[in-house]
Amino acid sequence: MTKTDIRVLGPENAHQLAPLIAENAQALKRGAPRRPDQYYAERILGDKTAEVIGAYQDDKLIGFAVYFDLPELITGLRIGQMDDIYVHPDYRNMGIGRKMIEHLEVEGKNRGWLHLRWLVPGKNTPAVALYEKIAEPDHRKSYLIPIDRIAGD
């Protein structure tokens, strides 16, 4: 079995991340395949607020997770907010998503996070099955107000 390494990604990894971002957008939107956009990947990897980890087998990037370190106003502590997690279809059901979440748990302990949270599209049945095994449901509901309908399409 090939070993999976979880690493922090930086701007030098944009060429590897861009195709996975395009695949993730395709999977979520179910439209025409998106073209990998290295410039956009560089922007994400250079963002001052977002952090990205990647799952590697050998030297191939096969998955990523984007997260934020945020203040939690009620307790005065910090929390982790995972915005997105994606594993290439050829590498699913191998524990890679779980390994990235476990990496963020360790990171959270090191940073003193109160918890790690994330939002999940309810239609993603395989992902929800994993999350129900390793996490507890939150008491919050999620709402959104579309600001730019064109950007969200």
N, C-alpha and C positions, 0 to 999 in steps of 0.2 A: 504494500500500500504506500502510495506517495505521501510524503509529509507536507502538510499545509502550514505555511508561515503567515502570520498576520503582521503587517508593517504599516507604519505611518507613511502616507503618500505626500509627496511634495510636487512642485511645478515640473520637476524633471520626469515625473511619471505621467504627464498629461497624454502623451501618445498612446499609452497603454489604457488609460482610463476612458478616453473619448469613445472607443467602440462599445464599451460596457454601458456608458451613459446612454448612447443611442439605442442599444438593445433594451435597456430598461424602459426608456420612453416608448419604444415600439410595443413592448409587452403591456404597459399600462394603458396606452392610448388605442391600441389595436388598429392603427391606421397604416399608412404607407411607411415602409422602413425609413428610419431617420438616418441621415448621413453623419458619421462620426465628426465631431467638431472639436478639434484640438484646442482652438482658441478658448472655447467655452470651458473645456476641462482645465485649462491653465487658470482661467478666472476663478473657478471653484477652488482649485488647489492653492491659489494665492489669496483667497478671501481671508479677511481678518477675523471673521467670526466662525466660519465653518471649519471643521476638521474632518479629515478623511483617512480611513484605514483601508488597506487592501488585503485580500487573501491571495496568496501566491502558492502555486505548485510549481516546483523548480523555479524558473524565472518568468513564468506566465501569470499575469494578473487574471484571476478568475472570478473575483467578487469584490465588492466595496461596501462601505457603510459611511454615511455622512452624519455628523453629529455636532452638537453645540454644548458648551458649558455655560449654564445660565444661573442667575440668582433665583432663589426660591423665597419669595417675599414673606411668607408666613413664619418660617423658621429662621430666616437669616442665613441659611446654608446655601449650597449650590446643588444643582441637579444636572444630569445629563439628559439631553433631548436628542434621540436618534431621529433624523429626518427621513432617511432612506437606507435600505439595505437591499443588495442585489447580488445574486449568484448566477453565473452563466448556466443555462439549462443543462449543459453536458456534465456539470459538477454538482447538481442538486441531489438531495437525499444522501449526502455523504458527511453531514455534520458541519459543513463549512459556515452556514449562517449562524448556527449555534456557537461555533468557535469565535466568530467575530463578536457576537453578543457577550460571550464570556470574556473576551479581551476588553470590551468596554466596561464590564463589571469590575475587572481588576483596575482599569484606569480610574473608574469612579471611586474605588476604595482609596487609591493613591491621592486623588484630588479631594477626598472628603465629601463626595456627593451624597445627598440624602437618598436619591434613587435615580434609576435610568428609566425613561419612559419613551414611548413611541406610539404613533398612530398607524393603524393598519386598515387598508381597504378591506371591507367585510367580504368582498367577493373572492379574496385570495385564500381559498380554503386550505391549501397545503401549508401556507405560512401561518395562518391562524391556528392550525393544529399544533404546530411547533410552539408558538407563543403561549398557547394554553398549557403546554407541558412545563415551560420554564419560567413563566411569569404569572402574576395575578392580574385579573382585570381591574382597571381603574374605575373609580366612581364618577369620573367626568364624562360629559358628552362633548362631542366636537361639533363646532359650527364654523362656517366661513362666510365671508362676504366677498364676492368676486369684485376685484378692483379693476382689473384689466382683462376683460373677457377674451380679447384676441390673444394675449400671452398665455392664457390658460387652455386654449384650444389645442 
